[in-house]
Amino acid sequence: MSKFDAPISFVIALQSGTVGVVTADHEIYLYDTLTDSKEKLLHFNVPRTAEFIYAFDPHNMRVILGSKENQTLHMIDLLVKKQIHRFELHKQSPTAIAFSPDGEHFVCGTDHGRVLLWRSDTTTMISRLHSFPEYTSLYTKPKINYVSAIAFHENMVATSGYGGSVVLTNYRTQTHTQRFSLGTMKNQALLFYKDTVIVGNQNGVLLKINRNKKISKQRLPTALGEIKDLVQIGSSYVLVVSKQNYISLLNAETMKIIKERYIELSHPITWISRDDTQHLFLGTLSGELYQFDLHPFHQLEKLIASKAYTDAYRYCDEEPLLQESESYLLLESIFEEAVQKTKDALEKGEIEQAKKLLDPFKPVKFKETAPFFSTFTSYNRLKYLYEHKKFAPFYGLIEQYPLLESTHLYKEVESIWTKRFIKAQKLMFTERKREAQIELEPFTSVQSKRPLVQLLLHHSDILKTYSKAIHENNFPLLNQLTQRHPILKKLPSYVQLIERVAQLADTITETIKNKEFERADALLNKIGKITQFEHEYLRLKAFRSFASNLHHAIENSHWRSAYHLLDTYPELMALPWAQEIENRWYEKLRQCEVHAIRGDMAAIKQTLGNLINLQNRHHHIGDILRMTYQIQLKKIQAKNPEKFTSGILNYCEFFGMDTEIRHLLEKTKNYDGENNNSQLPLYPKKRDEWLSYIHTLPDTIV
C-alpha cells in the first residue's frame, strides 16, 4: 500500500477505511485506504532510541502514548493534533497500554508490575486492578518488574507480567478474578478465544488455558521464537506474529499450526491489525505497509461456477478462511447433494450412476467418498445374500460396510426381523415356545440379534417384566433390569423413553428461564422418579431453587441478596433476567465513576445506597471512593493548605497512605508530612479496611 521512511513500529485499523501508522522516527500517520493517501499527523522530537508504546481508541480519533523513560501518559486528539489529557503514573513507567472495547476505559501496565485502570475522560486513576508478581513472604520483590501483555474481551481483561502468570478479571466490577500460573517465561501475547485464553511467550510456546477449569489445556511449542501478537480471524483461526518475516496460521480449536508461512514477506513483520471487513494490515521493518484480503471470494466463485469442484476445494485448503464463507457452504451443499443422490442410487441398486455422481469429488474428498466406493463393490454380494435369506452373513456385511444400511435391502430385512420378534413375543407370552423358536430361527445365527433371541426364548419372564415396567413408567425397576441385562437398552421402546426424558430436562431449564416455577416443579416431580437421571434431577432442582430465590429478591428489591446469589452461583448468569440486573450494576458503577470525576461523594452514596459495601463487589467501590476524595483534595490543594492537611489526615484514617496521596504530598510545598501535629501516623492500610468506616465516610474529606 505504501512505503514509509522508517521502520513501522505500530499499525491499527481505524474507522471508515483509515489506518493508523506509527514509525520508528516517532511519527504518526493516517493512511486512507480509499484514496491511497497518507497524512502525517504528528512528529515527536525525541531520539529514535526512545522507546514509546501506543494505544489507539477503537471508536475515536485519539491515541494514548507513553515513553518507558518517563512517568506520564499523553492522550492526543488526532483530528485537532492536540494533547487533551496528561496522566500521572507516580514514578512508574508504562510497559503496556490497551483501550477497552468501548473506548470508555483503558488499562496501563507499569514497570512496578501494577495494572492500573483509568477512565479515558479523566486524569485521575480509577483503580488498581492487581500487581505482578503475586507477592508472598517467600517471594522477594524483583529488581526488574513489568506488565508484558493486555487483552480485552467484553467486560473481561487479561493481563500478564513478571512471574509468567496470567490474571483475568472483570474490569468493570473487579469480580470473578482468576489467576493462572503458566511458568516463569515472559508472556507477550494474549487473546480471548471462546471460553479460553491463548497465550504466546518469548520462547515461541503457545498455551491455551480454560477460563472455567483453571488449568492449562494445551501446550504447543513452535519454532517461531519470540511471539509478539495473536490476532483472531474467522471463527476458529488465529494469526501468530513473531519476529520472523512470515505469519503462521493456527487452528485455535485443535491448537495446531496448519500453515507455518501463511503470509510471507521479504522483511520481518513488526505489527499487524485487522478491521471488521476481514482485511489485514501489516507493517514491516523496512517501512512497508501491506493490505491483505483474508476472504478472496471471486476466485472460489469462479471455480464453483465452472464446476471445477476439485480445484475449488484445493483453493480453500490454501485459503482456510474461505471455509467459513457462504461460497464454501455452497460448495459443501453441492457435495452433500451429490452424496444424497448417491445414497438414492445405491438404495435403488444403480451402482454405475452412483459412481458417476461422486467421481468429481474423489481426489479431494477421498476420506468421505472411499466408504462409498468400497460399498459399491459389496452391493451385489448383499443382494445375493438377501435373495437367498442368508441373514447371518447379510448382517456381517452390513457391519463391515455401514453405508449399506441405506439400501432398501437392509430396510426390508430389518422390517422382517421386527415383525418376527414381535410375533415371537406374543407366542412366548402365550406359552408357545416352539412356535416362537421357529419364528426367530432365520435370525438365531445373527450375532447382533442373538442376545435378544436368547433373552426372549430362555428368559421371557424378564421381557414380560420389562414390558410392564415400560407401560407403567416404573423407572426404578427399569433401572434394575437394564443394569442386569444391558441388551434391553437397545430395544426401541427404551431408546425412545430415554430421549423423551432428555427432552423433559431441556424443557425444565426453559421453564425456569421463563419464570414458570410451578410448571418446572411439576416437571421436576416427573424426572425425580427416574433413577437414571438422578444426577440431572439434583442439578436442575438446585438451579430451580437458586433461580426462584433470585426472582424473589428482584421482585422485592432485595438487591443485596440478588447480587450475593449471582456471585455465589455463577450458573445463574444463564438466566436472561440475571444478565439484566448485572447490566444494572454496570450502569451504577458507570454513574459512580462520573460522580467521582466531579468529587461528588453524596451522589455516589445515593446511587449505591445499601450496596456500597456489597460483599464480593466492594473492591472496585473502594477505588471509586478513593478517587472521589483524591479529586476533592486536588481541588483544595493550592487554595487552602490547612484544609488540605486536614483532608490528608482524614483520608489516611479511612484508607491509609497510598501511592496517589504520597504523590500529592510531594507536589505540595506547604505541607511537611513529617512535622504534622496530629498523633495519627500516615501508614498504609489493607485495601478493604475502609469498610469499617463505611457509616462515617463524609460527603467531603474536610
C-alpha positions in Angstrom: 0.0 0.0 0.0 2.7 2.5 0.9 6.4 2.9 1.8 7.5 4.9 4.9 10.9 6.5 5.5 11.4 4.5 8.7 10.5 1.1 10.1 6.9 0.7 11.1 6.5 0.2 14.8 2.7 0.2 15.2 -0.3 -0.3 12.9 -4.0 -0.2 13.7 -7.2 -0.3 11.5 -9.4 2.6 12.4 -12.8 3.7 11.3 -14.0 4.5 7.7 -11.2 2.7 5.9 -8.4 4.5 7.7 -5.2 3.0 9.2 -3.1 4.5 11.9 0.6 4.1 11.4 3.5 4.9 13.8 7.1 4.8 12.6 10.3 4.3 14.4 11.0 8.0 14.0 8.0 8.6 16.3 5.8 10.0 13.5 2.1 9.2 13.5 0.4 8.9 10.1 -3.2 8.4 9.0 -3.5 6.3 5.8 -6.7 6.4 3.8 -7.3 3.1 2.0 -10.0 4.5 -0.2 -7.8 7.3 -1.7 -4.4 5.5 -1.2 -3.0 8.6 0.5 -1.2 9.2 3.8 -1.1 12.2 6.0 1.5 12.9 8.7 -0.4 13.9 11.8 2.4 14.3 14.4 6.1 14.1 14.9 7.7 13.8 18.3 11.1 15.4 18.5 12.8 12.7 20.5 15.7 10.3 19.7 14.8 7.3 17.7 16.2 5.1 20.5 13.4 6.4 22.8 11.0 3.5 23.4 7.4 4.5 23.1 4.2 2.5 23.5 0.9 3.3 21.9 -2.8 2.6 22.2 -5.4 3.9 19.7 -9.0 4.4 20.7 -11.2 2.0 18.6 -14.0 4.5 18.4 -12.5 7.9 18.5 -9.6 9.5 16.6 -7.3 9.7 19.6 -4.2 7.9 20.9 -2.6 7.3 24.2 1.2 7.1 24.2 3.9 6.9 26.8 7.7 6.6 27.0 9.3 3.9 29.0 11.8 6.6 30.2 9.1 8.8 31.6 6.3 8.5 34.2 3.4 10.1 32.3 0.9 9.2 29.6 -0.4 11.6 27.0 -3.8 11.4 25.2 -3.8 13.2 21.8 -6.7 14.1 19.7 -5.6 13.2 16.2 -8.2 15.4 14.5 -7.0 18.6 16.1 -3.5 17.4 16.7 -3.5 18.4 20.3 -2.9 16.9 23.7 -6.2 16.6 25.6 -5.2 14.7 28.8 -2.0 14.0 30.7 -1.9 11.0 33.1 0.5 10.8 36.0 1.9 7.4 36.8 3.6 8.4 40.1 7.2 7.4 39.4 6.2 4.5 37.3 6.9 4.0 33.6 4.3 2.4 31.2 5.1 -1.0 29.8 1.8 -1.9 28.1 -1.4 0.0 27.3 -4.8 -1.0 25.8 -8.2 0.6 25.4 -11.4 -1.3 26.4 -13.7 -2.4 23.5 -16.0 0.6 24.0 -13.1 3.1 24.4 -14.5 4.3 27.8 -11.6 2.9 29.8 -8.0 2.0 29.3 -5.6 -0.2 31.2 -1.9 0.7 31.7 0.7 -1.7 33.0 3.8 -0.3 34.6 7.4 -1.2 35.4 6.3 -1.7 39.0 4.2 -4.6 37.9 0.9 -2.7 38.5 -2.2 -2.9 36.4 -4.0 0.4 36.5 -7.5 1.2 35.3 -8.4 4.7 34.1 -11.4 6.3 32.5 -10.4 7.9 29.3 -12.2 11.2 30.2 -10.4 11.9 33.5 -6.8 12.3 34.5 -7.4 10.5 37.9 -6.9 6.8 38.1 -10.0 4.8 38.9 -8.4 1.7 40.5 -5.5 -0.7 40.7 -6.7 -4.0 39.3 -3.8 -6.1 40.6 0.0 -6.4 40.6 2.7 -8.7 39.3 4.2 -10.8 40.7 1.9 -12.4 43.3 3.9 -11.5 46.5 4.2 -13.9 49.4 6.5 -14.0 52.4 8.8 -16.3 50.4 8.8 -14.2 47.2 11.2 -11.3 47.2 10.4 -8.1 45.3 12.1 -8.3 41.9 14.6 -5.6 40.8 13.1 -5.5 37.3 9.3 -5.7 37.0 6.8 -5.2 34.2 3.4 -5.9 32.8 4.0 -7.5 29.4 0.6 -8.1 27.8 -3.0 -6.8 28.0 -6.1 -8.1 26.1 -9.8 -7.2 26.4 -13.0 -9.1 25.6 -16.4 -7.7 26.5 -16.2 -6.9 30.3 -13.1 -9.0 30.9 -9.4 -8.0 30.8 -6.5 -10.4 30.7 -3.0 -9.3 31.8 0.4 -11.0 32.2 3.6 -9.8 33.8 6.6 -10.7 35.8 6.5 -14.3 37.0 4.7 -15.5 33.9 1.2 -15.7 35.4 -2.0 -14.6 33.7 -4.8 -12.8 35.5 -8.3 -12.5 34.3 -10.8 -10.1 35.9 -14.0 -8.2 35.2 -12.5 -4.7 34.9 -15.9 -3.0 35.4 -16.6 -4.7 38.7 -13.3 -6.3 39.7 -15.1 -9.5 40.4 -14.6 -13.1 39.0 -10.8 -12.7 39.1 -8.9 -15.8 38.1 -5.1 -16.4 38.2 -3.2 -19.0 36.1 0.4 -19.9 36.8 1.9 -20.9 33.5 5.6 -20.9 34.3 8.3 -18.2 34.5 8.5 -17.3 30.8 7.6 -13.8 29.7 4.2 -13.8 28.0 3.9 -11.2 25.3 0.6 -12.0 23.6 -2.8 -12.7 24.9 -6.1 -13.5 23.1 -9.5 -14.3 24.3 -10.9 -17.3 22.3 -14.4 -18.5 23.3 -14.1 -19.9 26.9 -10.3 -19.9 26.8 -7.4 -17.6 26.6 -4.5 -18.3 24.2 -1.1 -17.1 25.4 2.2 -16.7 23.5 5.5 -16.4 25.2 9.1 -15.2 24.4 10.2 -18.8 23.8 7.7 -19.4 21.0 5.4 -21.5 23.1 1.6 -21.2 22.7 -0.7 -22.1 25.6 -4.5 -22.4 25.8 -6.0 -22.1 29.2 -9.6 -22.8 30.1 -11.3 -20.0 31.9 -13.8 -22.4 33.6 -11.4 -25.1 34.8 -8.4 -23.1 35.9 -6.0 -25.4 34.2 -3.8 -25.3 31.2 -5.5 -27.3 28.5 -3.0 -27.4 25.7 0.7 -26.5 25.1 2.2 -26.1 21.6 5.9 -25.4 21.2 6.8 -23.7 17.9 9.9 -22.7 16.1 8.7 -19.1 15.7 10.8 -17.7 18.5 9.5 -14.7 20.4 5.8 -14.4 19.9 4.7 -10.8 19.7 1.0 -10.8 18.9 -2.1 -13.0 18.4 -5.0 -11.9 16.1 -8.1 -13.9 15.6 -9.5 -14.2 12.1 -12.7 -16.0 11.2 -14.3 -18.2 13.9 -11.5 -20.6 14.7 -8.3 -19.3 13.3 -5.5 -17.2 14.9 -2.6 -15.4 13.2 0.7 -15.9 15.2 3.1 -13.0 14.8 6.8 -13.3 15.8 10.0 -11.5 14.7 10.1 -13.5 11.5 9.2 -12.3 8.0 6.1 -14.5 8.0 2.9 -15.1 9.9 1.7 -18.5 10.9 -1.9 -19.7 10.9 -3.1 -21.5 14.0 -6.3 -23.6 14.3 -7.5 -22.4 17.8 -9.7 -25.4 18.3 -7.1 -28.1 17.8 -4.1 -25.9 18.8 -2.2 -26.9 15.7 -0.2 -24.8 13.2 -1.9 -25.5 9.9 0.2 -23.2 7.8 3.6 -22.0 9.1 4.1 -19.5 6.4 0.5 -18.3 5.8 1.7 -14.8 4.8 5.3 -14.3 3.9 7.1 -11.1 3.1 10.7 -10.2 2.2 11.3 -8.3 5.5 10.4 -9.0 9.2 6.9 -8.1 10.2 6.7 -5.6 13.0 2.9 -5.2 13.6 -0.5 -6.3 12.3 -4.1 -5.2 12.6 -7.4 -6.5 11.3 -10.5 -4.5 10.5 -14.2 -5.6 10.6 -14.3 -6.5 6.9 -11.6 -9.2 7.2 -8.8 -7.1 5.8 -5.4 -7.4 7.3 -2.8 -4.6 7.5 0.9 -5.4 8.1 3.9 -3.1 8.8 7.4 -4.2 8.2 10.9 -3.4 9.5 11.7 -1.9 6.1 8.8 0.6 6.4 6.3 -1.1 4.0 2.6 -1.1 4.7 0.6 -4.1 3.2 -3.0 -4.9 3.0 -4.3 -8.4 2.5 -7.8 -9.7 1.7 -8.5 -12.6 4.0 -11.6 -13.6 2.1 -10.7 -13.8 -1.7 -14.2 -14.9 -2.8 -14.0 -14.2 -6.5 -11.7 -17.0 -7.5 -13.7 -19.5 -5.5 -17.0 -18.4 -7.0 -15.4 -18.7 -10.5 -14.3 -22.3 -9.8 -17.7 -23.3 -8.5 -19.5 -21.8 -11.5 -17.3 -23.8 -13.8 -17.9 -27.0 -11.8 -14.2 -27.4 -11.1 -15.0 -28.7 -7.7 -11.6 -30.4 -7.1 -9.8 -27.1 -7.8 -12.3 -25.2 -5.6 -11.6 -27.5 -2.6 -7.9 -27.3 -3.1 -8.1 -23.5 -3.3 -10.0 -23.5 0.1 -7.1 -25.5 1.6 -4.8 -22.7 0.5 -7.1 -20.1 2.0 -8.6 -21.7 5.1 -10.8 -18.6 5.9 -12.8 -19.3 2.8 -14.1 -22.4 4.6 -16.3 -20.1 6.7 -17.8 -18.2 3.8 -21.1 -18.7 2.1 -19.4 -19.7 -1.1 -17.8 -22.6 0.7 -21.2 -23.5 2.2 -22.5 -23.6 -1.4 -19.6 -25.9 -2.4 -20.3 -28.2 0.5 -24.0 -28.2 -0.3 -23.2 -29.3 -3.8 -21.2 -32.2 -2.4 -23.9 -33.1 0.1 -26.4 -33.1 -2.7 -24.2 -35.5 -4.7 -23.8 -37.7 -1.6 -27.6 -37.8 -1.1 -28.2 -38.7 -4.8 -25.5 -41.4 -4.4 -27.4 -42.9 -1.5 -30.6 -42.8 -3.5 -28.9 -44.5 -6.4 -27.4 -47.0 -4.0 -30.8 -47.8 -2.5 -32.1 -48.5 -6.0 -29.1 -50.6 -6.9 -28.0 -48.1 -9.6 -24.3 -48.6 -8.8 -22.8 -47.1 -12.0 -24.9 -44.0 -11.7 -23.8 -43.7 -8.0 -20.1 -43.8 -9.0 -20.5 -41.1 -11.6 -22.1 -38.7 -9.0 -19.0 -39.0 -6.7 -16.2 -39.1 -9.3 -15.8 -35.3 -9.5 -15.1 -35.1 -5.7 -13.0 -38.3 -5.3 -9.5 -36.6 -5.5 -10.2 -34.1 -2.7 -12.9 -35.9 -0.7 -11.2 -39.2 -0.6 -11.9 -39.8 3.1 -15.7 -39.1 2.6 -16.0 -41.0 -0.7 -13.8 -44.0 0.0 -16.5 -45.8 2.0 -19.0 -45.4 -0.9 -16.7 -46.9 -3.4 -15.9 -49.8 -1.1 -19.6 -50.3 -0.6 -20.3 -50.3 -4.3 -18.2 -53.4 -4.7 -20.2 -55.2 -2.0 -23.7 -54.4 -3.2 -24.0 -57.4 -5.5 -22.9 -59.7 -2.6 -25.5 -58.1 -0.3 -28.2 -58.6 -2.9 -27.2 -62.3 -3.3 -27.4 -62.9 0.5 -30.8 -61.2 0.7 -32.3 -63.3 -2.1 -31.1 -66.5 -0.5 -32.2 -65.4 3.0 -28.7 -65.8 4.4 -29.1 -63.3 7.2 -26.0 -64.0 9.3 -23.5 -63.1 6.5 -26.0 -60.4 5.4 -25.7 -58.5 8.8 -22.0 -59.3 8.9 -21.6 -57.4 5.6 -23.7 -54.5 6.9 -21.4 -54.2 9.9 -18.4 -54.1 7.6 -19.9 -51.5 5.3 -22.4 -49.4 7.3 -23.4 -47.4 4.2 -25.4 -50.5 3.1 -27.9 -49.6 5.9 -29.3 -47.0 3.5 -30.3 -49.7 0.9 -33.9 -50.9 0.6 -32.5 -54.5 1.1 -31.4 -53.7 4.7 -34.6 -51.9 5.5 -36.7 -54.9 4.3 -34.6 -57.3 6.4 -35.0 -55.1 9.5 -38.7 -55.0 8.9 -38.8 -58.8 8.7 -36.8 -59.0 11.9 -39.1 -56.6 13.8 -42.3 -58.3 12.7 -40.9 -61.8 13.6 -39.6 -60.6 17.0 -43.0 -59.0 17.9 -44.8 -62.1 16.8 -42.4 -64.3 18.8 -43.0 -62.2 21.9 -46.7 -62.8 21.6 -46.2 -66.5 21.2 -43.9 -66.7 24.2 -46.4 -64.8 26.4 -49.0 -67.5 25.5 -46.5 -70.3 26.3 -46.0 -71.4 22.6 -42.2 -71.6 22.8 -41.7 -74.0 19.9 -43.6 -71.7 17.5 -41.6 -68.7 18.7 -38.3 -70.6 18.1 -39.5 -71.4 14.5 -40.4 -67.7 14.0 -36.9 -66.5 15.1 -34.9 -69.3 13.5 -33.7 -67.2 10.5 -32.0 -64.8 12.9 -30.6 -67.1 15.6 -27.2 -67.1 13.9 -27.1 -63.3 13.5 -24.6 -62.1 16.1 -26.2 -58.7 16.7 -29.7 -60.3 17.2 -28.7 -63.4 19.2 -28.7 -61.8 22.7 -32.3 -60.6 22.2 -33.3 -64.0 20.8 -31.8 -65.8 23.8 -33.4 -63.4 26.2 -36.8 -64.0 24.6 -36.6 -67.8 24.3 -35.0 -68.5 27.7 -36.0 -65.5 29.9 -39.4 -64.4 28.6 -40.3 -63.5 32.2 -37.7 -60.7 32.0 -39.2 -59.3 28.9 -42.7 -59.6 30.5 -41.4 -57.6 33.5 -39.7 -55.1 31.2 -42.8 -54.6 29.1 -44.9 -54.0 32.2 -42.3 -51.6 33.6 -42.2 -49.6 30.4 -46.0 -49.4 30.3 -46.3 -48.3 33.9 -43.2 -46.0 33.8 -41.7 -47.9 36.7 -38.2 -46.4 36.4 -36.6 -48.0 39.4 -37.5 -51.4 38.1 -36.3 -50.4 34.6 -33.0 -49.3 36.1 -32.5 -52.7 37.8 -33.5 -54.6 34.6 -31.2 -52.7 32.3 -28.3 -53.0 34.7 -28.7 -56.7 34.9 -29.4 -57.1 31.2 -27.8 -54.2 29.2 -29.2 -55.7 26.0 -32.6 -54.2 27.0 -31.2 -50.7 26.4 -31.1 -51.5 22.7 -34.8 -52.1 22.5 -36.6 -49.2 20.6 -39.0 -48.7 23.4 -36.2 -48.0 25.9 -34.3 -45.7 23.5 -37.5 -43.7 22.9 -38.1 -43.4 26.6 -34.6 -42.0 27.4 -35.0 -39.5 24.5 -38.3 -38.3 26.0 -36.7 -37.8 29.4 -33.8 -35.9 28.0 -36.2 -33.5 26.2 -38.0 -33.2 29.5 -34.8 -31.9 31.2 -34.3 -29.3 28.5 -38.0 -28.2 28.9 -37.4 -27.7 32.7 -34.4 -25.4 32.0 -36.5 -23.3 29.6 -39.4 -23.1 32.1 -37.0 -21.8 34.8 -35.7 -19.2 32.3 -39.3 -18.1 31.6 -40.0 -17.9 35.4 -42.6 -20.7 35.2 -41.7 -22.1 38.5 -44.8 -24.1 39.2 -44.6 -25.9 35.9 -40.9 -26.5 36.5 -41.8 -28.2 39.8 -44.4 -30.4 38.2 -41.8 -31.5 35.6 -39.2 -32.0 38.2 -41.5 -34.3 40.1 -41.7 -36.4 36.9 -38.0 -36.5 36.3 -37.3 -37.1 40.0 -38.8 -40.6 39.8 -36.4 -41.6 37.1 -33.4 -43.3 38.7 -31.3 -43.0 35.6 -31.5 -39.2 35.7 -30.8 -38.7 39.4 -27.7 -36.5 38.9 -29.5 -34.3 36.3 -32.6 -34.1 38.7 -30.4 -32.8 41.6 -28.7 -30.3 39.4 -32.0 -29.0 38.0 -33.6 -28.9 41.4 -30.8 -26.8 42.8 -30.9 -24.5 39.8 -34.6 -24.0 40.2 -34.2 -23.2 43.9 -31.4 -20.6 43.2 -33.4 -19.1 40.3 -36.6 -18.8 42.5 -34.6 -17.1 45.3 -33.1 -14.7 42.8 -36.5 -13.9 41.3 -38.0 -13.3 44.8 -35.1 -11.0 45.7 -35.6 -9.0 42.5 -39.4 -8.8 42.9 -38.9 -7.4 46.4 -36.0 -5.1 45.5 -33.6 -7.1 47.8 -30.7 -6.2 45.6 -28.0 -7.2 48.1 -29.4 -10.7 48.2 -29.8 -10.8 44.4 -26.1 -9.9 43.8 -25.0 -12.2 46.5 -26.8 -15.1 44.8 -25.2 -14.1 41.4 -21.7 -14.1 42.9 -22.3 -17.4 44.8 -23.9 -19.3 42.0 -22.4 -18.2 38.6 -24.6 -20.7 36.8 -27.5 -18.2 37.3 -26.0 -16.0 34.7 -27.6 -18.3 32.1 -30.9 -16.6 33.0 -31.7 -13.7 30.8 -33.1 -11.7 33.7 -30.0 -12.3 35.7 -28.0 -10.6 33.0 -30.3 -7.7 33.2 -29.6 -6.9 36.8 -25.9 -7.5 36.2 -26.1 -4.7 33.5 -27.9 -2.6 36.1 -24.9 -3.0 38.3 -22.6 -2.0 35.5 -24.7 1.2 34.9 -24.5 2.0 38.6 -20.7 1.8 38.6 -20.5 3.9 35.4 -22.6 6.6 37.1 -20.4 6.4 40.2 -17.3 6.9 38.1 -18.9 10.0 36.6 -19.7 11.3 40.0 -16.2 10.5 41.2 -14.7 12.6 38.5 -16.6 15.6 40.0 -15.7 14.6 43.5 -19.4 14.2 44.3 -19.4 11.7 47.2 -23.1 12.4 48.1 -24.2 11.4 44.6 -22.2 8.1 44.9 -23.8 7.3 48.2 -27.3 8.0 46.7 -26.6 5.9 43.6 -25.3 2.9 45.5 -27.5 3.0 48.6 -27.0 -0.1 50.8 -24.9 -1.7 48.0 -21.9 0.5 48.8 -20.3 -2.3 50.9 -21.7 -5.2 48.8 -19.8 -8.5 49.6 -17.5 -9.6 46.8 -18.1 -6.3 44.9 -16.7 -3.7 47.3 -13.1 -3.7 45.8 -14.0 -1.5 42.9 -16.3 0.7 45.0 -13.4 1.3 47.4 -11.2 2.5 44.5 -14.0 4.8 43.3 -14.3 6.3 46.8 -10.6 6.9 46.9 -10.7 8.6 43.6 -13.6 10.8 44.7 -11.7 12.0 47.8 -8.5 12.5 45.8 -10.3 14.8 43.4 -11.6 16.8 46.4 -8.0 17.0 47.8 -6.6 18.2 44.4 -9.2 21.0 44.3 -8.2 22.4 47.7 -4.5 21.6 47.3 -3.4 25.1 46.2 -6.3 27.1 47.7 -6.3 26.1 51.4 -3.2 24.3 52.7 -4.7 24.0 56.2 -7.8 22.2 54.9 -5.6 20.1 52.6 -3.6 18.9 55.6 -6.8 18.0 57.5 -8.1 16.2 54.4 -4.9 14.2 54.0 -5.2 13.0 57.7 -8.9 12.1 57.3 -8.1 10.3 54.0 -5.3 8.3 55.7 -7.6 7.4 58.6 -10.1 5.8 56.2 -7.8 4.4 53.5 -4.2 4.6 54.8 -1.3 6.1 53.0 -1.1 5.1 49.3 0.9 6.0 46.2 -1.6 8.6 45.0 -1.6 10.5 48.3 2.2 10.3 48.6 2.4 11.8 45.1 0.1 14.6 46.1 2.1 15.4 49.2 5.3 15.5 47.2 3.8 18.2 44.9 2.6 20.3 47.9 5.2 22.8 49.0 3.1 24.0 52.0 2.9 20.6 53.7 5.5 18.7 55.6 4.2 15.2 56.4 6.9 14.5 59.0 6.0 17.6 61.0 2.2 17.3 61.2 0.7 18.0 64.6 -1.7 15.0 64.5 -0.9 12.0 66.5 -2.3 9.8 63.7 0.6 8.2 61.8 0.5 8.1 58.0 0.9 4.4 57.2 -0.5 2.0 54.6 -3.6 0.0 55.4 -5.3 -3.0 53.8 -7.2 -2.0 50.7 -10.6 -3.1 52.2 -10.1 -1.6 55.7 -12.3 1.4 54.7 -15.3 -0.9 55.2 -15.0 -0.5 59.0 -15.6 3.3 58.5 -18.5 2.8 56.0 -21.1 4.6 58.1 -18.8 7.5 59.0 -17.5 8.4 55.5 -18.3 12.1 55.0 -19.5 13.7 51.8 -16.4 15.9 51.8 -13.0 14.8 53.1 -12.7 18.1 55.1 
